Amino acid sequence: MSVLQQEVVDKVTKLSDDNLQFILEMINRFMQPEEQDEKEVDFRRIGVAKGQKLYDDDYDFDEMNDDIAKMFGVM
């Protein structure tokens, strides 16, 4: 085990179960295998947003970009 790995293990062993669960969720969310297809990517929510559907499937996030840019004087 490398020095860096040992340092991580030492820090993790001192954490509470809640903190360990949070770290595991973050690892599972952000360290996905590269060979996954786009359709198979799991966009699970963590924390307070867990299990919530926050917007419609057909919502276009870029629809208002031009208006927002004008509001902030970008265009």
URNORQUI-V122558 format. One record per pair of residues at least 6 apart in sequence whose ideal C-beta (glycine too) atoms are under 7 Angstrom apart, sorted by the first residue. I is the first residue (numbers start at 0). GAP is how many residues later the second one is. D is the distance in whole Angstrom. If there is no record, write none. Layout:
BEGIN
i=I gap=GAP d=D
i=I gap=GAP d=D
END
This chain:
BEGIN
i=24 gap=21 d=5
i=28 gap=15 d=7
i=28 gap=17 d=7
i=31 gap=9 d=7
i=44 gap=6 d=7
i=44 gap=7 d=6
i=65 gap=9 d=7
i=68 gap=6 d=5
END
